[in-house]
Amino acid sequence: MRRADRLFQIIQILKLRRLTTAQTLAERLEVSTRTIYRDIQDLCLSGIPIEGEAGVGYLLRQEVNVPPLMFNEQELEAIQVGMRMVQTWGGQELSHAAKQAMIKVSAVLPERLQDFQSLMFAPDFYLDSTEFRYLDPLRVAARKREYIKLYYQDAKQADSEREIRPLAIYFWKGIWTLLAWCELRQDFRNFRVDRIIELNTLSRYFPVCPGQELTDFLQLMANKNSVP
């Protein structure tokens, strides 16, 4: 990592308003604590309002606006490819947001990167746009923790109706899949988004329930994968 990038990252971490130790910064940035001490000193000398001390921790005394776009070509390419994938497969709302975000990124890039374009694309030539029509309501419901009435057709074309708690949506092997807690089965279930026939949000919101959360599912999967 270039030193300028590291200094920028230190500021971004400290902007979280939490007291952060040099050891924590060193581990996140993969450098020595001695390097962090030097970086903090240089930032302070340049006028960045950092307070704290070695062995205690550091934080910013006030909001600092730092030009955020010190990208190299690989970082910019990662952003472009990610934005293109979201535009194609992310649903209508996120597609629009990705386009707007990329316009903002492009507007403030340094001159040397203004014409840079990744040669990796995510075309929509053979996609059925109806496959993604439920992504927006599912994403919003999961964020708001809102119950959903789901009408679904499985791989055997058997229809079912159930009330679920949407927890997350993930994309793998070209397919969006909804992870949910199923009230009917009282267990985690996965539903292919392209097999959803209809869904209705219920204007009821589910509380945090130990054993029924996304973190619980991830831990369950981690435990299964660790079994020899």
N, C-alpha and C positions, 0 to 999 in steps of 0.2 A: 504494500500500500504506500502510495506517495505521502510524504510528510504533510503536504497541504490537505490531502484527503483525510489524514488522521486527525489533524487539528479541527477540521470541519466536523468530523464524527464526534470528537470530544464535546464540542459545543452542542451538537444535537442531543447527545446523551444527557448532558447537564440541563438542557432545556426541559427535561421531564420534571424538574423541580424537586427531585429527590436527592438527599445527601448521598454522594457516590464516592466510594473510596478509590484511591489510585490502583489498588489491587484489582478491583472490579473493572476499571477502565482498561488495565493492562490485559486482563483475561479476554475481554470482548474484542480488543484491537490486536491481540496476539503480539504484544511487545512487552518489554520489561517495565517494572514500576519506575526504574530510574529514567527511562524514556518519557514516561507519563509526567514525572516531576518536572523534567525539562520543558515538555510541551506546555504544561500548566503555567510555568514561569514565563515562557515566551508569550502565551496568550494574555496573561496579565499585563506584561510590558507593552503589548500592542493595544491595550485599552479595553479588553474584554472584562466585564465586571464579575470575576470569579472570586468567591470567598471560601475560606476553609484552610486546612493545613494538613500536612502529611500525617498519616496515621489516624486522622479523624474523618476526612472526606471533603468533597467540594460541591458547590452549587452556584448557580448564577443568581446575582442579586436582583436582576431585572431582565426583561425580555430583550433578547439580542437578535437583530435581523442580520443574517449572514447570507450573502449570495449563495443559493443552495445548489447551483448546477455546475459543479466542478467535476463533470463526468469525463471518463475516458471512453474510447470507442466501444469497448466491450460492455461497459455499463449502459451506454446509450442504446446499443443494439439489444440488450436484454429488455430495456424498457419498450423499445419499438416492437419487438416480437410479442411481448406480453400484451401490449395494447392491441395489436392486430388480432391476437387470439380472443381477447375479450370482445372486440368489435364483432367478431364472427360468431362466437359461441356463448357470449355472456348475457344474452337477453337484451331487450330493447333499451331499458334504462341504462344499464351499464355500458352498452355499446355507445350510446350517445355520450355518456360521461367520459369514456375512453377517448373518443374523438376530441372532446373539448380539452381534456388533460394534455393530449399530445400537442394540440395547438399552443397551449401555454408553455409546455416544455420547449417546443421549437422556437418560440418567440424570444427566449432568453438564453439560448445556447450560444457559446462563444463562436466567433466567426469560423474557426477551423473545423467546427462540427456542423455548420449550418446545412451543408449538402450531403451529410452522411445518411445513407439508407441501408438498412439491413437487407440481405438477399434471402431472408427467411420470411415466408408469407403464410397466411391462414385463409385461403380463398373459400368463398361460400358457393362455388359453382354447383355442387351436387348436394347441397343441404336443403332439407325441408324446413323452412322457417317455423312451421307449426310445432316442430319438436321442442322449441324453446319458449313457447307461449306462456308456460307456467313458471318460468324461472323467476321473473320479477315478483309475483305474489308469494312464491315460496321463500325467496330470499328475504322479503320484507317480514313475512310471518315468523320466520326463524329468528330474525333480529329482534322483533317485538315480543317473541315467545307467545305467539297467539295460536290457539287450537285451530286445527283444520279438519273439515270433513272431506275425506278423500274417496273418490270413486276410481277404481283401479282395475286394470285387466292384466293378468299375469302372463307368463310365457305360454301357458296352456290355454289361453284365451278365456280363462275363468274370471268372471267379474266379482268384485267384492266392494263393500262399503265399510269404511271404518273411520274412527276419530283418532287423530294422531297429534303428537307434539313434534313439530319440525325442529330438528337440531342443527343440521348442516347439509350442504349440497357439495358434492365432489365430482370431479371429472376424471374419468380414467378409461382408457381404451376407446376413446371417442364417444363416451356415453356419460350424460349427467345422471347422477344417482342421488336420491334424497335419503338421508339418514333420519330416522324418526323413532320416537318411542310410541309404540302402538298400544292404545288403550284396550283393544280387543284381545291381543295376545299377551299383554303385560310384559313386553320384552322389546328389545331393539329390533327394528326391521328396516330393510333397504328397499326402495322403490325406484325403478327406472322412470325418469321424468317423462320419457316419450311414450310410456304406457299409461300415463294418467289420463283418464277419460274426462274428468271434471274435478274441480275442487272448490270449496267454499270456506272462507274464513269465518270464524264463529264469534268474533268479538269477545272472546273469553281468553284469559291469559294464564299460562301455567307457571307455578312457582318453581323455585329451585328444589329438586328432589334428589337427595343422595342416591346413587345407584342408577339414576335414569338420565344422566347428563352426558354431553359429548365427551367430557373428560373421562367418564366412567367407561364409555365405549372404547375410547382410544387405549385406556389401560387394559381393558379386556382383550383387545386385539394384540397389544404388546405382550401380554402374558401367554396368549396362544402361540405367538410366533417364537417365543423364547423356549417353548417346550421342545426338547430334542426328539 
